[in-house]
């Protein structure tokens, strides 16, 4: 039995609490995908999280999903992250970079050289799917049909994940989280609806898992498995990506990741319109993964504490609560009131003022003053 304020070893870092910050898309990088100074302030404000996991960071010239999404595939990107990581560490925090490759859910104008989006197979997302509210050119029309990666392309994109992992550690990150959830490229390989390949990366559960496992294993070889985490969303069909037998698939994936000795799995238990509720995804991963399990999705202080005390997860990550409450662990500790996030400023800000809805949420100390 434990609680949210007991320390936890997560790979190479010691988390002082089990209240993690979940990855949250914020779109405050510049148009070259280089992190901005205000991003350092934003993440440092939230450094009391047990572990901070950044927004999705694009690891590849073909991986961009949003305007103003940060990236990590060039020297300029790598240099841009150093002040962010340094600010978090100076504030006493621990930070992992989430590596997120959009795959087929992108548009040519977002990609280097106006390239066609890539995917395991040339299967177009449902034309009626738009996902979140409009925040960039991505959602003003249906997605195009992606280009199926050939063998050389698969190898190239795996290489980008590994290179971004090395760059992240070189920039000072405590580790990376490979985004295998949310309908992005690794999940597109995992899922029967989007992977119709007949080579070694398609067909059986083992073959469809190969892209993710190759990324994880090679990244682990490069920087150590204790610097690598993975995000999974077994019951979430967002971005029109789903599997015919998700329980079998994700039990197998969790077992293989367990054997790798990675730092953690963050598992999202979203309960919205794109969810499958026939099973508990957190419990599924917990049964099949021997390492640190971080639960995410729809938790409050009491439900998170209950889950951790029961052993259902080792930690819980929070998204919108951390956006509006940079000192969330302290607010939870004393059961203080919580500020509400302004959803209209999640991805854009009025008059181009990047601070609005980003770094202008007060902490308790400032509220008292």
N, C-alpha and C positions, 0 to 999 in steps of 0.2 A: 504494500500500500504506500502510496506517495501522494504528493500534491503539486500544484503548479509552481511552488517556490522552492522546491528541492533542485539542486544542481543536476546536470545531465551531461554526460560525455557524448559528444556528437562528432565522430571522426577524430580530427586532430584538435578540436576545441572543447573547452569546458563551458557549457551554457549555464549561467547563474540561475536561470528559471526556465520554465517549460512553456512560456508564452512567446511564440515565434511570430515574426512578421511575414505574412504570406506575400508571394509575388503579386504586384498590382500594376497594371499598365497605366502609365502616367503621361507619356509623350512630352517630356520636357528636354530631350536632347535636341541638338541642332539638326538642320536638314542633311548634314553629312553624317548623321548618326553618332556624333561625338558627344559625350556627356558634358553638361554645362555646370557652371559653378554652383548654381542653385540646387542641383541634384546632390552635391556634397552636403549642403545645409540640410536638405530634406532627410537624407538617410542618417546623418549624425543626430538629428533631433530624436530619432527613434532607436538610438543605440542601446537603450535599456532592454530591448527584446532579447530573449534568450539567444536567438539567432535571427538575423535579418536575411531574407532572401529577396534579391532585387526583382524588379520588373523583368519581363522577358527581354533578353539581350540577343540580338541577331548574330549568329555565328558565321554567316555565309553571305556572299554577294547575292545569292538567290533565296535568302531566308527572310527578307523583310516583310513584315505584316502591316506596319503602320508608318505614316509620316511621323517624324520626330521620335522614332524608336531608337534607342541606343544600340550600338553594335560592338563587336569585339573580333574583327577579322583583319584589322590593319594596325600598323604601328601607331597611327594617329588615334585610333579608338583606344588602344592599350594605354597610351599616355594620358588620354582623357579620363580614364578610370582611376588613375593613381590618386588624384586629390580626393576623390569620393571615398575610396577605401581608407586613405590616411585619416580623413575626417572622422570616419566611423571608429577606427581603432583609437584615435586620440580621445574620443568620447567614451572609450571603454567597451565598444561593441565588437561583435563578430558578424561577418558578412559573407554570404555565398552569392555568386552570380548565377541567375537562371539562364540557361542557354535555350533559346526558343526559335525554332526554324518553322516558318509558316507553311512551307510546302505548297500545296495547291491553293490555299486560301490567301492569295495575293493577287496583284495586278502587274502587268508589264511596267507601268510607269513607276512602280515602287522598287523595281529591281534594276540591278546594274546593267546598263546597256539596253534597257527596255526588253529584257528577256522574257520568255514565256515561263510562268510558274511551273515548278517541277513537282512530281509526285511518284509514288510507286507504280501507279497505272494511270492511263489517260482517262480518268473518270471525273467528270465535271460535278462540282457540288450542286445540290438542288438549287435551281434558279430562284426559288422563292425564299431561300435562306439569306438572312441579312445579319444575324447575330446581334451584337450590341447596337446601341443607337449610333447614328452617323457620326463619325469623328475624323474621317479622312476619305480620299477617293475610293477606298476599298468598298464602301457600302452603297454607292449610288446606283449600282447596276449589278446584274448577276456576275458571278465569277466566270472567268474563261475556262475552257477545257485545258487542263495542264498537260505538260509533256512528260511522258513516262521516262524515268531515269533508266539509261542503259547501265551495263555493268560498270563502265568507267565512271559514269555519273554517280552511281551509288558510292563507289569508293571515294570519289572526290568529296561528297557531302559528309561522309563519315570523317574524312580527314579534316574538314572544316570544324567539326565538333571537337576533335582532338586538339587542333591548333588553338581554338578559342579557349579550351581548358588550360592549356599551357600558358597562353597569354594572361588569362585571369589570375593564375597563381603568380606569374611574374609581376603583375600589377599590384599584388599584395592580398588578393582575395583569400579567404580561408578555405575556399573550395568552390565547386560549381554544383548546380542542380540541373540535370538534363531533363528538359520538359518533354516527357513522354505522354502527356495528357492533352486535354482541350481540343483534340482534333487536329493537332499540328503534325509535322512530318513523321516523327517516330511513331505516333499513334496511327497515322495513315498506313504505315507499314504493318503495324500490329493487327489492324482491323480487317475483317473479311469484306466489308462493304467497299473499301478503298484499295485493297490489295488483291489484284487478280493475276499476279505474276505467276509464271511457271518455272522460274529459275530457283536458285537456292535462297532467295529472299521472299518467296511466296509459296502458298499452298498450306503446308502443315503449320501447326502452332509453333513448332521449333523454327521453321523457316521464316515465318512472319515476325518472329521475335528477334531474328538475327540482326536486323539493322540496329535496333536499340541496344542489343547485347554487344555488338561490335563497337558501338560508340562508348558504352560503359567500360568494356574491358580494355580498349585501347587508351581511353582517357585515364583509367586506373593505372595502366602500365606507365603512362607518362608522368603522372603526378602523385600516384598512390591512391588506392581505393578509399582511404580514409579522408580524401578530399572530394569525393564524388557522391552526390545524392541523385535521386530520381523522383520525378513527380508522375503519378499515375491517377487516372480517373476512370475506373472500371465501369461505373454505372452512369457515365455522362456522355451523351451523344452530341455534344456541341460541335458546330461546324459540319453537321451532317456526316459524322463519322461514327460507325457503330460496328459491333461484332455479333455474329450469330450465336456464339457460346462464350460470353464474357467471363463467366465464373471459371471455366476450364482454362481459358487463355490467361487470365491474370493470376490464377493460382500457380500456373506454370512459370510465368514471368517472375513472380515474387520469389519462388523457390530458387530460380536461377540467379536472381540478384542477391539473394541471401548467401548463396555459395561464393559470390564475388567479394563479400565482406565490405560492401559500400557503407558510407557514413549514415545514410538514412533513406527512407522512402516517405515522401509527402503524398498522402492519398486524399483526394478531394471527394467529398460526399455532398455534392450539390443537390438541391432538392427542387430545382425549377422545372420548367417545361421540357427541357432536354434530358431529363433524368429517367433512368430505369430503376424502379423501386422494388424489384423482386428479391433483392438481396442487399446486405449491408456491405458496402465496399471496404470500409475500414476494417471490419471484422474479417473479411476475406483476406486482406493483406496481412493482418495480424497473425492469422493462423498459418501463413505460409512464408513469413519473413522473420528471421531470428534477430534482426537488428533494430535500430531505432525507427519507430513508426510515428510520423507526425500527421495528425488528423486535421482536416481543413473543410470548412463549409458549414455555415449556419450555426456556429457555436456561440454561446455567451459565457460569462464567467462561470456560472454554476454548472452548466452542462459540460464545459471543458474540464472543470475540476473533478466532476463525477467520473468522466471518462478516464482521466489519468489515474485517479484513485482506484478505479476498478481494474486497471491494467489493460484497458481497451486500446490505449495508445500511450506513448511516452511523452508526447507534447502535442500542443494544438496551435495551429497558425491562424492568424486573424488578418483580414484584409481591410475592409471598409472601416472597422473600428480603429485600426492603426492609422489610417489616413487622417481621421478626424481627432485622434487622441494620441499624440506623439509619445506621451508618457503612460501608455496603456497599462503596463505592469503595475505601476504605482496606483493608478486609479482602481484597478481590480483589487489590489492589496487592501485598500482602505474602503472599498465599496463606494467610491465616489461616483457622482453622476458623469455620464458620458456625453461628449459633444457629438452632434450628428453630422455626417459628411454631406457636403453639397455635391450631389451627383452631376450637376450641370458643369462642374469644373474638374471632373475626373480626368478628362482628356484634352480639354481646351480651356482657355481663360479669357475673360473680357479684356479688350484693348491690348492684348499681348502681354499683360502683366503676369509673368510666370509664378509670382508668389501667391496669387489668389487661389484659394482652395488647395494650396500645396504646402507652403511653409508658414502660412499665417494662422494656423490653428494653435491656440494657446495651450501650454501645459498648466498643471495645477498651481505651480509656484507663481507663474505670471498672473493666473486668475486671482490668487489671493492678494497679490500686490495691487 
